[in-house]
Amino acid sequence: MADWDPELYHRFQRYRAEPVDLILERLPLTSADTIADFGCGTGEYTVELARRAAPDGTALGLDSSPAMIHRARALCATLEPPLARRLRFVEGDFRTIEDDARYSVIFSNAALQWATNHRDVLARWTRALKPGGRIVVQMPSNHEETAQMTLVAMTADAVWQPLVGDLRTPSHAVGTADEYRTMLEALGLVDVACYYHVFHHPMTSPAAIVEFTRATALRPFFERIPVARHDEFIADFTQRLERAYGTNGPLIFEFRRLFLWARRPA
Ligand SMILES: C[S@@+](CC[C@H](N)C(=O)[O-])C[C@H]1O[C@@H](n2cnc3c(N)ncnc32)[C@H](O)[C@@H]1O
C-alpha cells in the first residue's frame, strides 16, 4: 500500500487527539516506565508519554511507515536533549515483535485496526509486557456510522464494485468490546476494561468528513482505484454523504471508538 501522508493525517489533529487525552487522564506514568507506542505515526503521543515519565522513563515509537517514522525523528530532533535521549523511533511491524517482558506500558492508538488476527497480535504484545505491565489500545469502531455505511453501499454499486471488490474499512477488522474482554482474559491479563466512547466532531460539511476519512479509512480504496478516477470517487462519495446526512452544511460527525485496558499480573 502507498505510504501514509502525515500532512493529510494531521489536518484533523485536534479531533484525532481527543481519545488520547482520555487515555492520558487515566494512565499514570513514572520515571521507572519503559513504554512502547505501537503504530506511533508522527510520534507526538510517544513524546508526550516520555515527557510524562520524566526524568528517566523511556519510550519507543514503532511504525511500519517510513514517512511517519521520518516525521517522528524530525520531531525528536527539535526536543530538549534530556527528553530526546529517552526516545527512540524505529521502523518496524508491530505484528511480528519478539520483545519478551520488555515494556511496563504498551500504548497503541488508532493503529491495531490496520492488522488482522488481533488475538495473535495481542498475544505478542502481552508477552512483551513486564510482569505488572499495562496495555492500552484504542481503535475506531465506527463501521455503523452514516459515512462508513454510505461508503460500503457505494462500493457495492456496479461502478465501483469491480474495482474495490469486497474491501471494507479498517473498522470492520475490529471486534466487539465483549470479544476483546474474553480475548484479553484468556491471555492471562487482569483488570480488563473494554468500552466504547462516542466522540462528537463538529464538521463544516460532509465534504470535510470525506477529507477526514481520506487520510485513513479511504487509503485502501485508493489503492485499488486508478489514480485518474480518484476525483470521481471523492465527488460521488461527497454527494452521497450530502444526501445521507441531509445537508451540505455544518453537521456533527459521530465517531465511536473502542478502548481496551488490561494488566499483566505482577
Ligand atoms: C491512524 S495512524 C495512528 C498514528 C498514531 N498512533 C496516532 O494516534 O496519531 C496508524 C498508524 O499505524 C501504523 N501501522 C499500521 N500497521 C502497522 C504495523 N503492522 N506495524 C507498525 N505500524 C503500523 C501506520 O503506519 C500508521 O502510522
The ligand as an SDF file (V2000), in Angstrom:
LIG
                    3D

 27 29  0  0  0  0  0  0  0  0999 V2000
   -4.0620    6.1860   12.0560 C   0  0  0  0  0  0  0  0  0  0  0  0
   -2.3280    6.1430   12.2530 S   0  0  0  0  0  0  0  0  0  0  0  0
   -2.1760    6.4430   14.0210 C   0  0  0  0  0  0  0  0  0  0  0  0
   -0.8420    7.0290   14.3790 C   0  0  0  0  0  0  0  0  0  0  0  0
   -0.7000    7.4500   15.8530 C   0  0  0  0  0  0  0  0  0  0  0  0
   -0.7800    6.3150   16.7500 N   0  0  0  0  0  0  0  0  0  0  0  0
   -1.7470    8.4800   16.2060 C   0  0  0  0  0  0  0  0  0  0  0  0
   -2.6020    8.1910   17.0360 O   0  0  0  0  0  0  0  0  0  0  0  0
   -1.6830    9.5870   15.6460 O   0  0  0  0  0  0  0  0  0  0  0  0
   -1.9850    4.3960   12.1600 C   0  0  0  0  0  0  0  0  0  0  0  0
   -0.5060    4.1050   12.1610 C   0  0  0  0  0  0  0  0  0  0  0  0
   -0.3400    2.7000   12.3300 O   0  0  0  0  0  0  0  0  0  0  0  0
    0.7760    2.3250   11.5400 C   0  0  0  0  0  0  0  0  0  0  0  0
    0.6980    0.8780   11.3090 N   0  0  0  0  0  0  0  0  0  0  0  0
   -0.2900    0.1910   10.6630 C   0  0  0  0  0  0  0  0  0  0  0  0
    0.0040   -1.1230   10.6360 N   0  0  0  0  0  0  0  0  0  0  0  0
    1.1980   -1.2670   11.2860 C   0  0  0  0  0  0  0  0  0  0  0  0
    2.0110   -2.3880   11.5920 C   0  0  0  0  0  0  0  0  0  0  0  0
    1.6580   -3.6260   11.2320 N   0  0  0  0  0  0  0  0  0  0  0  0
    3.1630   -2.1850   12.2750 N   0  0  0  0  0  0  0  0  0  0  0  0
    3.5260   -0.9240   12.6480 C   0  0  0  0  0  0  0  0  0  0  0  0
    2.7900    0.1750   12.3760 N   0  0  0  0  0  0  0  0  0  0  0  0
    1.6350    0.0090   11.7090 C   0  0  0  0  0  0  0  0  0  0  0  0
    0.6380    3.1560   10.2830 C   0  0  0  0  0  0  0  0  0  0  0  0
    1.8320    3.2210    9.5680 O   0  0  0  0  0  0  0  0  0  0  0  0
    0.1890    4.4900   10.8550 C   0  0  0  0  0  0  0  0  0  0  0  0
    1.2600    5.3490   11.1260 O   0  0  0  0  0  0  0  0  0  0  0  0
  1  2  1  0
  2  3  1  0
  2 10  1  0
  3  4  1  0
  4  5  1  0
  5  6  1  0
  5  7  1  0
  7  8  2  0
  7  9  1  0
 10 11  1  0
 11 12  1  0
 11 26  1  0
 12 13  1  0
 13 14  1  0
 13 24  1  0
 14 15  1  0
 14 23  1  0
 15 16  2  0
 16 17  1  0
 17 18  1  0
 17 23  2  0
 18 19  1  0
 18 20  2  0
 20 21  1  0
 21 22  2  0
 22 23  1  0
 24 25  1  0
 24 26  1  0
 26 27  1  0
M  CHG  2   2   1   9  -1
M  END
$$$$
